[in-house]
Amino acid sequence: MVIATVLQRADEPGELLGYWTARYGRRIPKPVKRGIADAVQRLYDERSLTLVTPGLRAVGITVGDEEWDKAAEAFADRPWYAATRAAIDVLTPETPRQEVLEVVDPLTYGRWDATARAHAAAAPGQFNWEAADAFHAPGAFDPQATRAALAAVDAPVLVLAGALDAGPTPARAAEAAALFTHAELSVQPRAGHYPWVDDPGAFARTVAAFLDPAVHTVRAGGVRLAYRVWGAQDAPPVVLAHGRGGDSSHWTRVAEQLAATRRVYAPDFPGHGLSDWPGTYGLGAFRDDLSTFITALDLGPVDVVGHSMGGAAAVLLVERHPELVRRLVLEDAPPLLPLDPPRPEPERPDGPLGFDWPLVPVLDAELNEPDPAWWERLAAITAPTLVVAGGPASHIPQDQLAALADRIPDGRLVTIEVGHLVHESRPQEFFAALKSFGL
């Protein structure tokens, strides 16, 4: 799959890497080699390019039999694997291409479920088999010329691979990414050759983050974190950490004001927004995400502003890594004392969510019975700390927020009586509190 955002439209975009011809039955380029060369030339007019599990013969990258077999062994525990493996072992070079694809279909999806089977069943009718044979014919490609052309492409490129894909494997996809001047590789977990089928949400988040010029990404602890940035690059940095169920865009109004004098960074926590949704969460994990984010971008020591869950993660961060935090702002953050009464088992609301639901019961359990050491270590925090309380309309116990501010040696409390979402409901007052605090 090829996704391109175009500044200048190509006259014949169906020739792009010869893919659309073979896949959708449009006319065969004459010769195919010229179509590929033309397509590469047109990349100079692209704003960005996304290559999804791309075929790489045009650049001379292939997956050998041993590597393919090793990749296929990732499915060895699946109930259909033995029969599929036996069918593969009797294939010959003369076996028709369509029959080969039908045999290996189960190995091309992360999950061989009803959705994958339906997608595979529809595929044969979408191929022009004559064109496919011509596309893969001997001499159709000039890898050396194609590599040279790709190296001259100045557009940003995303190569998206499936962790379970055998063609290309993640290692070969990395080779392809290295052919471009400005390319990044993203490997979608638990996905095969069709990552948009295996996990549409993960696929959409990765591509959307790449295509949005306002969103940046960084790898932190093996997890892809999306983040937004405002302000001059050489201005003093500040990191904004959102609350549960939110994302970096929720900080926009405050960030735009801070950007007059600060370089503002706002990440999406894992399980939120456009970052990866790994499925395992906790306040300690979010603390580590903040730590690796700050370290990966070489921001520390940095001012950190955390709302709600983001504030709790920031507290744990400054307790574990005081050298990373210069000043700390906690906006209506849970004070990490046992909840009384405890929160009941939550029920997932209907419909799609902008965050990964499994994080909710995990965090509720931690807030019901937090680690007592989290509260005890507040007395050792040396960073100047501002606690912003939302007043009686907030669900956070306000007396506990006052106790939180008192326990931190250089802590202070300000109340803006608007409820839990202080920075969104009263951005001007919240910004004024930040400026008074020295941000």
Phi, psi and chi 1 to 4 in degrees:
 res  aa     phi    psi   chi1   chi2   chi3   chi4
   1 MET       -  138.3  175.6 -175.8  -74.6      -
   2 VAL  -122.2  127.4  178.9      -      -      -
   3 ILE  -120.5  121.7  -58.9  171.9      -      -
   4 ALA  -128.4  134.6      -      -      -      -
   5 THR  -100.0  125.8   54.7      -      -      -
   6 VAL  -110.1  134.4 -174.5      -      -      -
   7 LEU   -90.0  -36.1  -68.2 -180.0      -      -
   8 GLN  -132.7  121.4  176.4 -179.6  -25.4      -
   9 ARG   -68.1  139.8  -71.3 -171.3  176.5  -85.2
  10 ALA   -78.5  151.0      -      -      -      -
  11 ASP   -69.4  -35.6  -66.6  -28.0      -      -
  12 GLU  -132.7   71.8  -62.0  176.2  -86.7      -
  13 PRO   -64.1  -16.8   21.8  -33.1      -      -
  14 GLY   -65.9  -15.0      -      -      -      -
  15 GLU   -82.9   -5.9  -72.2 -172.1   -5.8      -
  16 LEU   -54.2  110.4 -173.3   57.4      -      -
  17 LEU    55.2   19.1  -61.3 -176.4      -      -
  18 GLY    68.3    2.0      -      -      -      -
  19 TYR   -69.0  -48.8  173.9   84.2      -      -
  20 TRP   -64.2  -32.2  -59.1  120.3      -      -
  21 THR   -61.6  -49.9  -60.8      -      -      -
  22 ALA   -70.2  -33.4      -      -      -      -
  23 ARG   -82.8  -40.0  178.1   66.7  170.6  169.1
  24 TYR  -115.9    3.4  -65.1  111.1      -      -
  25 GLY    80.4   17.0      -      -      -      -
  26 ARG   -74.4  176.9  -61.6  175.9 -174.9  168.9
  27 ARG   -59.7  149.4   71.4  176.6 -176.9   84.6
  28 ILE   -80.2  127.3  -55.5  172.1      -      -
  29 PRO   -59.6  144.0  -22.8   33.3      -      -
  30 LYS  -125.3  102.5  -62.3  179.7  179.2  179.8
  31 PRO   -82.0  170.2   32.6  -37.2      -      -
  32 VAL   -58.6  -38.9  174.6      -      -      -
  33 LYS   -56.0  -42.4 -175.7 -173.0  -59.2 -176.3
  34 ARG   -66.7  -35.6 -175.7  177.4   65.6   78.7
  35 GLY   -62.0  -41.3      -      -      -      -
  36 ILE   -66.1  -44.2  -65.8  171.8      -      -
  37 ALA   -61.4  -42.1      -      -      -      -
  38 ASP   -62.8  -41.7  -70.0  -12.7      -      -
  39 ALA   -63.0  -43.8      -      -      -      -
  40 VAL   -61.5  -41.5  170.5      -      -      -
  41 GLN   -59.6  -37.9 -176.2   64.2   40.5      -
  42 ARG   -71.6  -17.5  -69.6 -176.9 -171.7  119.8
  43 LEU   -60.9  -22.4  -67.6 -178.7      -      -
  44 TYR   -64.0  -18.8  -58.3  137.3      -      -
  45 ASP   -98.9    3.7  -62.9  -36.2      -      -
  46 GLU   -86.7  144.7  -54.8  -65.6  -20.8      -
  47 ARG   -78.4  -37.6 -168.5 -173.8   75.3 -176.3
  48 SER  -157.0  163.3   67.3      -      -      -
  49 LEU  -141.2  131.4  176.3   68.8      -      -
  50 THR  -118.4  123.7  -57.8      -      -      -
  51 LEU  -110.4  118.3  -59.2  175.7      -      -
  52 VAL  -105.6  118.1 -177.9      -      -      -
  53 THR    38.5   57.0   60.5      -      -      -
  54 PRO   -73.7  146.7   29.5  -36.3      -      -
  55 GLY   -71.6  136.9      -      -      -      -
  56 LEU  -120.1   15.2  -58.9  175.4      -      -
  57 ARG   -64.5  -29.9  -66.8 -173.9 -174.6 -178.1
  58 ALA   -63.0  -21.5      -      -      -      -
  59 VAL  -111.6   12.1  -68.0      -      -      -
  60 GLY    77.3   18.4      -      -      -      -
  61 ILE  -102.3  122.9  -63.6  175.9      -      -
  62 THR  -130.5  160.7   58.9      -      -      -
  63 VAL  -105.0  118.6  175.6      -      -      -
  64 GLY   -72.0  165.9      -      -      -      -
  65 ASP   -59.0  -42.6  -69.3  -15.3      -      -
  66 GLU   -64.1  -42.8 -175.7  176.1  -15.6      -
  67 GLU   -66.4  -39.8 -175.7  177.4    8.3      -
  68 TRP   -63.1  -44.5 -165.2   95.8      -      -
  69 ASP   -62.6  -40.2  -72.5  -18.5      -      -
  70 LYS   -63.7  -40.7 -176.7  176.8 -179.2 -179.2
  71 ALA   -64.5  -39.8      -      -      -      -
  72 ALA   -65.4  -28.1      -      -      -      -
  73 GLU   -66.0  -13.4  -72.3  173.9    2.3      -
  74 ALA   -62.5  -18.8      -      -      -      -
  75 PHE  -100.4   10.9  -60.4   95.3      -      -
  76 ALA   -60.7  -22.7      -      -      -      -
  77 ASP   -90.4    1.0   60.8  -17.0      -      -
  78 ARG   -80.5  144.7  -50.5  -67.7  173.3   91.6
  79 PRO   -64.2  -23.3   20.0  -32.0      -      -
  80 TRP   -91.5   -4.9   44.7  -98.1      -      -
  81 TYR   -63.7  -44.7  177.9   77.4      -      -
  82 ALA   -60.2  -44.4      -      -      -      -
  83 ALA   -67.1  -39.6      -      -      -      -
  84 THR   -65.5  -42.0  -61.8      -      -      -
  85 ARG   -62.7  -41.0 -178.4   75.4 -104.3 -176.0
  86 ALA   -65.4  -38.3      -      -      -      -
  87 ALA   -68.1  -35.2      -      -      -      -
  88 ILE   -66.9  -38.8  -69.5  172.1      -      -
  89 ASP   -65.6  -17.8  -70.6  -18.3      -      -
  90 VAL  -102.0    3.9  -61.3      -      -      -
  91 LEU   -70.0  149.1  -65.2  175.6      -      -
  92 THR  -129.0  167.6   69.9      -      -      -
  93 PRO   -59.8  -21.5  -26.6   36.1      -      -
  94 GLU   -86.9   -7.6  -72.2   70.9   36.9      -
  95 THR   -62.7  129.7  -55.9      -      -      -
  96 PRO   -56.2  143.0  -24.8   34.0      -      -
  97 ARG   -56.3  -40.8 -173.6 -176.8  -58.5  -87.0
  98 GLN   -62.1  -40.1 -176.9  173.0   -6.5      -
  99 GLU   -67.3  -38.2 -177.4  177.2  -26.9      -
 100 VAL   -60.3  -45.9  172.2      -      -      -
 101 LEU   -62.8  -39.2  -67.1  179.5      -      -
 102 GLU   -64.6  -36.4  -69.8  174.3   -5.5      -
 103 VAL   -68.0  -43.1  169.0      -      -      -
 104 VAL   -87.6   -3.4  -57.7      -      -      -
 105 ASP   -46.8  -47.2  -91.5  -16.9      -      -
 106 PRO   -59.8  -25.1  -24.2   34.9      -      -
 107 LEU   -83.8   -2.9  -61.7  170.4      -      -
 108 THR  -101.8    2.4   60.7      -      -      -
 109 TYR  -123.6  147.2  -63.3   85.5      -      -
 110 GLY   -66.6  -33.0      -      -      -      -
 111 ARG  -132.7  123.7  -63.1 -169.4  -51.0  -92.8
 112 TRP   -89.9   68.1 -172.0 -127.6      -      -
 113 ASP  -106.5 -169.4   55.6   12.7      -      -
 114 ALA   -62.3  -38.2      -      -      -      -
 115 THR   -64.7  -44.8  -60.1      -      -      -
 116 ALA   -64.4  -42.1      -      -      -      -
 117 ARG   -62.7  -40.1  -68.1  170.5 -169.9  -92.7
 118 ALA   -66.6  -40.0      -      -      -      -
 119 HIS   -64.3  -43.1 -177.5  -94.8      -      -
 120 ALA   -65.5  -38.9      -      -      -      -
 121 ALA   -65.7  -29.5      -      -      -      -
 122 ALA   -81.3  -18.2      -      -      -      -
 123 ALA   -63.5  -44.7      -      -      -      -
 124 PRO   -55.2  -37.1  -27.6   36.4      -      -
 125 GLY   -72.2   -9.1      -      -      -      -
 126 GLN   -99.3   -4.7  -61.9  172.9  -12.8      -
 127 PHE   -97.4  144.0  -87.1   90.2      -      -
 128 ASN  -101.2  100.9 -180.0  -39.5      -      -
 129 TRP   -68.6  -31.7  -63.2  103.4      -      -
 130 GLU   -64.4  -43.3  180.0 -176.5   -2.2      -
 131 ALA   -65.7  -38.3      -      -      -      -
 132 ALA   -61.9  -42.0      -      -      -      -
 133 ASP   -63.3  -40.5  -70.9  -22.3      -      -
 134 ALA   -67.2  -38.1      -      -      -      -
 135 PHE   -62.4  -37.4 -178.7   63.8      -      -
 136 HIS   -96.9   10.7  -66.5  -71.6      -      -
 137 ALA   -68.4  151.2      -      -      -      -
 138 PRO   -55.5  135.3  -24.5   34.5      -      -
 139 GLY    83.0    2.8      -      -      -      -
 140 ALA   -71.2  -22.4      -      -      -      -
 141 PHE  -117.1  154.5  -54.3  117.5      -      -
 142 ASP  -126.8   82.0 -174.2  -16.6      -      -
 143 PRO   -55.6  -40.0  -26.5   36.0      -      -
 144 GLN   -63.7  -44.8 -175.9  175.1   -3.5      -
 145 ALA   -67.6  -38.3      -      -      -      -
 146 THR   -67.5  -41.3  -56.2      -      -      -
 147 ARG   -60.8  -43.3  -76.3  169.6  173.0 -103.7
 148 ALA   -62.3  -40.1      -      -      -      -
 149 ALA   -67.4  -41.3      -      -      -      -
 150 LEU   -65.3  -34.6  -66.0 -179.6      -      -
 151 ALA   -64.2  -23.0      -      -      -      -
 152 ALA   -90.9   -3.7      -      -      -      -
 153 VAL   -73.9  124.8  173.2      -      -      -
 154 ASP   -95.0   -9.2 -165.1   44.8      -      -
 155 ALA   -70.9  147.9      -      -      -      -
 156 PRO   -67.0  140.9   21.9  -31.1      -      -
 157 VAL  -129.0  135.3  177.3      -      -      -
 158 LEU  -112.0  125.2  171.0   66.8      -      -
 159 VAL  -106.7  115.9  178.6      -      -      -
 160 LEU  -109.0  118.7 -161.4  161.7      -      -
 161 ALA  -114.0  157.6      -      -      -      -
 162 GLY   -96.6  135.1      -      -      -      -
 163 ALA   -60.0  -27.1      -      -      -      -
 164 LEU  -104.5    7.7  -58.9  176.7      -      -
 165 ASP   -78.2  137.2 -167.2    9.6      -      -
 166 ALA   -96.7   -7.4      -      -      -      -
 167 GLY  -155.3   90.3      -      -      -      -
 168 PRO   -90.1  150.8   34.2  -36.9      -      -
 169 THR   -69.3  161.3   61.0      -      -      -
 170 PRO   -54.7  -35.0  -29.3   36.8      -      -
 171 ALA   -65.4  -41.2      -      -      -      -
 172 ARG   -72.4  -33.3  -59.4  -64.8  153.0 -112.6
 173 ALA   -63.6  -36.1      -      -      -      -
 174 ALA   -63.8  -38.0      -      -      -      -
 175 GLU   -60.8  -40.8  -75.0 -173.7   38.8      -
 176 ALA   -65.4  -42.0      -      -      -      -
 177 ALA   -61.4  -34.9      -      -      -      -
 178 ALA   -68.7  -13.6      -      -      -      -
 179 LEU   -74.9  -19.9  -61.4  176.3      -      -
 180 PHE   -96.6  156.3  -65.2   90.8      -      -
 181 THR   -75.0  -38.2  -55.9      -      -      -
 182 HIS  -128.1   81.2  -52.1  -70.3      -      -
 183 ALA  -132.9  149.9      -      -      -      -
 184 GLU  -129.0  149.9   61.8  179.2  -86.1      -
 185 LEU  -108.6  132.9  171.2   69.5      -      -
 186 SER  -126.2  128.3 -177.8      -      -      -
 187 VAL  -110.5  115.7  179.4      -      -      -
 188 GLN   -80.9  121.2 -176.1  170.1  -46.8      -
 189 PRO   -62.4  147.8  -19.1   31.7      -      -
 190 ARG    58.8   22.1  -59.3  175.6  -64.5  -80.5
 191 ALA  -115.4  150.5      -      -      -      -
 192 GLY  -103.9 -135.1      -      -      -      -
 193 HIS   -78.0  -14.3 -165.7   63.7      -      -
 194 TYR  -123.9   72.7  -53.4   99.3      -      -
 195 PRO   -62.9  -27.0   20.5  -31.7      -      -
 196 TRP   -71.7  -19.0   64.7   93.8      -      -
 197 VAL   -86.5  -43.2  176.3      -      -      -
 198 ASP   -64.8  -41.6  -68.9  -38.8      -      -
 199 ASP  -152.8   87.6 -171.1  -20.8      -      -
 200 PRO   -57.5  -37.0  -22.0   32.5      -      -
 201 GLY   -65.0  -47.0      -      -      -      -
 202 ALA   -63.4  -40.8      -      -      -      -
 203 PHE   -62.0  -47.8  176.5   79.9      -      -
 204 ALA   -64.4  -38.9      -      -      -      -
 205 ARG   -64.2  -43.4  -74.3 -171.6  -65.7  -85.8
 206 THR   -64.1  -47.4  -59.8      -      -      -
 207 VAL   -69.4  -41.8  175.5      -      -      -
 208 ALA   -61.8  -40.2      -      -      -      -
 209 ALA   -63.6  -37.4      -      -      -      -
 210 PHE   -71.2  -40.4  174.2   71.4      -      -
 211 LEU   -76.6  -21.9  -65.4  179.6      -      -
 212 ASP   -83.4  113.2 -171.4  -20.4      -      -
 213 PRO   -65.6  -15.0   21.8  -31.9      -      -
 214 ALA   -84.5   -8.5      -      -      -      -
 215 VAL  -110.1  133.9  176.7      -      -      -
 216 HIS  -114.5  164.7  -53.0  -97.2      -      -
 217 THR  -136.1  152.5   58.6      -      -      -
 218 VAL  -147.2  146.7   64.7      -      -      -
 219 ARG   -88.4  124.6  -73.9  -80.9  167.6 -177.0
 220 ALA  -133.2  110.6      -      -      -      -
 221 GLY    62.5   31.9      -      -      -      -
 222 GLY    84.2   -2.1      -      -      -      -
 223 VAL  -109.7  136.8  175.8      -      -      -
 224 ARG   -81.1  118.5 -177.4 -174.1   55.1   82.0
 225 LEU  -105.9  125.6  -65.0 -179.6      -      -
 226 ALA   -88.7  145.3      -      -      -      -
 227 TYR  -152.5  158.7   65.2   98.4      -      -
 228 ARG  -114.4  153.8  -70.5  176.5  167.7   82.6
 229 VAL  -134.7  140.6 -178.1      -      -      -
 230 TRP  -133.8  154.5  -62.6  -99.0      -      -
 231 GLY    93.1  169.8      -      -      -      -
 232 ALA   -67.1  143.4      -      -      -      -
 233 GLN   -64.0  -30.0 -167.2  166.6   -1.4      -
 234 ASP   -94.6    5.9   58.9   -9.3      -      -
 235 ALA   -78.5  156.0      -      -      -      -
 236 PRO   -58.8  134.5  -21.5   31.9      -      -
 237 PRO   -82.2  152.7   31.2  -35.5      -      -
 238 VAL  -142.0  139.3   56.8      -      -      -
 239 VAL  -110.4  130.4  171.9      -      -      -
 240 LEU  -107.8  123.3  -50.8 -178.9      -      -
 241 ALA  -112.6  116.1      -      -      -      -
 242 HIS   -76.7  170.9   65.2   77.8      -      -
 243 GLY   -89.7  177.3      -      -      -      -
 244 ARG   -62.7  131.9 -172.3  173.0   78.6  177.8
 245 GLY    84.3   -5.1      -      -      -      -
 246 GLY   -98.1 -165.5      -      -      -      -
 247 ASP  -160.6 -180.0   61.5   55.2      -      -
 248 SER   -62.5  -28.7   55.1      -      -      -
 249 SER   -65.8  -20.8   67.2      -      -      -
 250 HIS   -66.8  -15.1  -68.1 -171.9      -      -
 251 TRP   -92.3    2.0  -72.4  108.6      -      -
 252 THR   -53.9  -48.8  -61.8      -      -      -
 253 ARG   -63.2  -44.1  -76.7 -172.9  -69.7  178.5
 254 VAL   -69.0  -40.7  170.5      -      -      -
 255 ALA   -61.9  -40.4      -      -      -      -
 256 GLU   -63.4  -33.7  -71.0  174.3  -14.5      -
 257 GLN   -73.9  -43.8  -68.7  179.8  -63.0      -
 258 LEU   -62.7  -30.5  -75.9  170.5      -      -
 259 ALA   -65.2  -11.4      -      -      -      -
 260 ALA   -63.1  -29.3      -      -      -      -
 261 THR  -133.0   -4.4   57.6      -      -      -
 262 ARG  -129.9  155.7  -52.8  -63.1  -63.8  -92.1
 263 ARG   -92.6  113.9  177.5   72.4  163.7  176.5
 264 VAL  -105.5  128.3 -175.6      -      -      -
 265 TYR  -119.4  129.3  -63.8   83.4      -      -
 266 ALA  -131.6  102.8      -      -      -      -
 267 PRO   -85.2  155.6   30.7  -33.9      -      -
 268 ASP   -88.0  122.9  -68.8  -12.4      -      -
 269 PHE   -62.7  152.7  -82.9  109.5      -      -
 270 PRO   -53.3  142.5  -28.6   37.0      -      -
 271 GLY    84.4    2.7      -      -      -      -
 272 HIS  -133.9  150.8  -64.1   77.9      -      -
 273 GLY    53.7 -131.9      -      -      -      -
 274 LEU   -98.1    4.1  -62.5  178.1      -      -
 275 SER   -76.7  170.0  -70.6      -      -      -
 276 ASP   -62.1  151.1  -76.7  -12.5      -      -
 277 TRP  -113.1   84.0  -66.9   15.2      -      -
 278 PRO   -73.2  -18.8   26.1  -34.2      -      -
 279 GLY    95.8  -13.6      -      -      -      -
 280 THR  -118.1  127.8   54.4      -      -      -
 281 TYR  -141.3  172.3  -53.1  102.4      -      -
 282 GLY   160.0  159.8      -      -      -      -
 283 LEU   -62.4  -38.2  -70.1  175.2      -      -
 284 GLY   -63.4  -37.7      -      -      -      -
 285 ALA   -67.2  -40.9      -      -      -      -
 286 PHE   -66.6  -35.4  -69.4  143.6      -      -
 287 ARG   -58.1  -46.5  168.8 -158.0   61.6 -150.5
 288 ASP   -66.5  -33.3  -65.2  -18.4      -      -
 289 ASP   -63.7  -42.5  -65.0  -38.0      -      -
 290 LEU   -62.4  -43.9  -87.4 -179.9      -      -
 291 SER   -60.7  -48.9  172.1      -      -      -
 292 THR   -69.5  -31.8   51.9      -      -      -
 293 PHE   -64.0  -48.9  176.7   77.6      -      -
 294 ILE   -63.4  -40.5  -67.9  169.6      -      -
 295 THR   -70.2  -42.0  -58.3      -      -      -
 296 ALA   -62.5  -34.0      -      -      -      -
 297 LEU   -95.4    3.0  -62.4 -178.3      -      -
 298 ASP    54.6   52.2 -165.2   23.7      -      -
 299 LEU   -98.4  -23.8  -58.4  179.1      -      -
 300 GLY   -74.4  153.8      -      -      -      -
 301 PRO   -72.3  141.3   26.6  -32.7      -      -
 302 VAL  -135.0  150.9   64.5      -      -      -
 303 ASP   -75.0  135.6  -64.0  -25.9      -      -
 304 VAL  -124.4  128.8  177.9      -      -      -
 305 VAL  -115.9  121.1 -179.5      -      -      -
 306 GLY  -125.0  131.1      -      -      -      -
 307 HIS  -102.2  130.7  171.5 -119.5      -      -
 308 SER    52.2 -117.1 -166.5      -      -      -
 309 MET   -55.8  -40.0  176.0 -162.7   78.7      -
 310 GLY   -62.8  -33.3      -      -      -      -
 311 GLY   -68.4  -40.9      -      -      -      -
 312 ALA   -62.6  -42.5      -      -      -      -
 313 ALA   -63.5  -36.3      -      -      -      -
 314 ALA   -67.1  -36.6      -      -      -      -
 315 VAL   -60.8  -47.3  166.7      -      -      -
 316 LEU   -65.3  -32.4  -58.6 -171.4      -      -
 317 LEU   -64.0  -49.7  172.2   68.2      -      -
 318 VAL   -69.1  -28.0   74.2      -      -      -
 319 GLU   -69.0  -39.5  -70.1 -179.8  -12.0      -
 320 ARG   -85.5  -38.4  173.3   74.3   62.6   89.6
 321 HIS  -130.7   70.0  -60.5  -71.4      -      -
 322 PRO   -60.5  -23.8   21.3  -33.1      -      -
 323 GLU   -70.5  -14.0   73.6  -77.6   -0.9      -
 324 LEU   -90.2  -15.0  -65.7 -179.4      -      -
 325 VAL  -117.9  124.8 -178.6      -      -      -
 326 ARG   -90.4  -53.2 -169.8  177.1   75.8   95.4
 327 ARG  -132.8  152.9  -74.1  176.1  175.4  -92.5
 328 LEU  -130.4  132.1 -179.8   63.7      -      -
 329 VAL  -122.5  126.7  178.0      -      -      -
 330 LEU  -115.9  107.8  -54.6  175.2      -      -
 331 GLU   -94.7  106.7  177.3 -163.2   -9.0      -
 332 ASP    44.2   46.7 -140.7   50.1      -      -
 333 ALA   -85.6  146.6      -      -      -      -
 334 PRO   -60.2  132.1   19.2  -29.8      -      -
 335 PRO   -77.2    3.1   25.7  -31.9      -      -
 336 LEU    65.4   36.6  -57.5  178.0      -      -
 337 LEU  -111.9  151.2  -70.1  169.6      -      -
 338 PRO   -55.9  135.6  -25.2   35.0      -      -
 339 LEU   -75.5  138.7  -66.2 -179.8      -      -
 340 ASP  -139.1  105.1 -174.7   19.4      -      -
 341 PRO   -78.0  159.3   30.7  -36.5      -      -
 342 PRO   -69.6  155.8   24.3  -33.3      -      -
 343 ARG   -71.7  137.8  -69.1 -179.0 -179.1  175.8
 344 PRO   -74.8  170.6   28.5  -34.5      -      -
 345 GLU   -59.8  123.4 -174.0   71.7   23.3      -
 346 PRO   -78.2  153.3   29.7  -34.0      -      -
 347 GLU  -110.7  132.1  -66.5 -174.1   10.1      -
 348 ARG   -66.6  129.7 -171.3 -166.3 -172.4  -75.7
 349 PRO   -69.9  158.7   24.0  -31.9      -      -
 350 ASP   -71.5  156.0  -65.7  -27.6      -      -
 351 GLY    88.8  170.9      -      -      -      -
 352 PRO   -69.4  149.5   25.0  -33.5      -      -
 353 LEU  -121.2  154.3  -59.0  172.9      -      -
 354 GLY   -86.8   10.6      -      -      -      -
 355 PHE  -148.1  167.2   59.7   93.8      -      -
 356 ASP   -86.0  112.7 -162.5    7.4      -      -
 357 TRP   -55.7  -37.2  174.6 -105.2      -      -
 358 PRO   -55.3  -20.2  -29.3   37.3      -      -
 359 LEU   -70.6  -23.6   64.9   86.1      -      -
 360 VAL   -66.3  -54.9  173.3      -      -      -
 361 PRO   -62.7  -32.1   17.9  -29.7      -      -
 362 VAL   -64.8  -47.9  171.2      -      -      -
 363 LEU   -68.1  -37.6  -65.7 -179.3      -      -
 364 ASP   -60.4  -42.1  -81.3   -2.7      -      -
 365 ALA   -63.5  -39.2      -      -      -      -
 366 GLU   -67.8  -36.7  -71.6 -170.5  -45.0      -
 367 LEU   -73.7  -30.8  -66.6  175.5      -      -
 368 ASN   -64.9  -41.6  -76.9  -20.9      -      -
 369 GLU  -135.6   74.2  -62.7 -176.3   36.9      -
 370 PRO   -70.1  157.6   25.8  -33.3      -      -
 371 ASP   -62.3  120.7 -175.4  -18.7      -      -
 372 PRO   -56.6  -26.7  -22.0   32.4      -      -
 373 ALA   -64.9  -27.7      -      -      -      -
 374 TRP   -60.0  -43.8  -65.9  -12.6      -      -
 375 TRP   -71.4  -40.8  177.5  -95.8      -      -
 376 GLU   -61.4  -38.0  -65.7  -60.6  -36.7      -
 377 ARG   -76.9   -6.7  -72.7 -164.0  -73.3  -99.9
 378 LEU   -58.0  -34.2  -68.5  172.9      -      -
 379 ALA   -67.8  -15.3      -      -      -      -
 380 ALA   -96.1   -2.5      -      -      -      -
 381 ILE   -70.0  127.7  -67.3  176.2      -      -
 382 THR  -103.5  -15.6   57.9      -      -      -
 383 ALA   -69.7  135.4      -      -      -      -
 384 PRO   -55.0  131.8  -22.2   32.9      -      -
 385 THR  -131.0  130.3  -58.1      -      -      -
 386 LEU  -109.3  124.0  172.2   65.9      -      -
 387 VAL  -102.6  118.6  178.0      -      -      -
 388 VAL  -103.2  113.9  179.3      -      -      -
 389 ALA   -98.5  148.6      -      -      -      -
 390 GLY   -92.9   -1.9      -      -      -      -
 391 GLY    83.4 -173.5      -      -      -      -
 392 PRO   -58.6  -25.6  -21.9   32.6      -      -
 393 ALA   -73.6  -12.4      -      -      -      -
 394 SER   -80.6  151.0  170.8      -      -      -
 395 HIS   -81.5   -8.9   67.4  -81.9      -      -
 396 ILE   -80.9  129.0  -58.2  -66.0      -      -
 397 PRO   -59.3  117.2  -23.3   34.1      -      -
 398 GLN   -71.2  -29.8  -61.9  -63.6  -71.2      -
 399 ASP   -67.0  -31.8   58.8  -27.8      -      -
 400 GLN   -73.0  -32.9  -67.8 -175.2    1.7      -
 401 LEU   -66.0  -37.3  -74.4  179.1      -      -
 402 ALA   -64.4  -40.1      -      -      -      -
 403 ALA   -66.2  -35.9      -      -      -      -
 404 LEU   -61.1  -47.6  170.6   67.1      -      -
 405 ALA   -63.2  -38.0      -      -      -      -
 406 ASP   -67.6  -32.4  -73.8  -18.8      -      -
 407 ARG   -75.2  -29.0 -174.0  162.7 -177.2   79.9
 408 ILE   -79.4  124.0  -62.7  172.8      -      -
 409 PRO   -51.7  -42.9  -29.4   36.2      -      -
 410 ASP  -111.3   46.9 -164.9    3.2      -      -
 411 GLY   -99.8  150.8      -      -      -      -
 412 ARG  -144.3  156.8   62.5 -155.4   75.0  176.5
 413 LEU  -123.9  135.0  174.8   71.2      -      -
 414 VAL  -132.4  138.6   61.5      -      -      -
 415 THR  -113.9  129.0  -60.9      -      -      -
 416 ILE  -120.2  105.1  -58.9  174.7      -      -
 417 GLU   -78.5   85.0  -64.8 -167.8   -2.4      -
 418 VAL  -140.5   -6.2   70.0      -      -      -
 419 GLY   107.1 -163.4      -      -      -      -
 420 HIS   -73.3  -33.1 -172.5   55.9      -      -
 421 LEU   -94.3   68.7  -58.3  175.1      -      -
 422 VAL   -63.9  -50.8 -178.6      -      -      -
 423 HIS   -67.7  -22.8   74.9  -85.1      -      -
 424 GLU   -89.3  -36.3  -68.0 -169.6   56.3      -
 425 SER   -82.1  -34.6  -57.7      -      -      -
 426 ARG  -132.3   66.0  -62.1  -86.7 -177.4   84.6
 427 PRO   -62.0  -35.5   20.0  -32.4      -      -
 428 GLN   -68.4  -44.0  -66.1  -63.0  -23.3      -
 429 GLU   -67.2  -38.7  -67.9  179.5   47.5      -
 430 PHE   -64.4  -44.2 -177.1   76.0      -      -
 431 PHE   -62.5  -40.5  176.8   69.0      -      -
 432 ALA   -61.7  -38.1      -      -      -      -
 433 ALA   -65.2  -39.5      -      -      -      -
 434 LEU   -63.2  -44.0  -62.5 -177.2      -      -
 435 LYS   -65.7  -38.9  -62.0  -57.1  -70.8 -176.0
 436 SER   -64.1  -27.5  -62.7      -      -      -
 437 PHE   -82.3  -11.7 -177.4   57.2      -      -
 438 GLY   107.8    8.6      -      -      -      -
 439 LEU   -86.2      -  -95.3   64.9      -      -
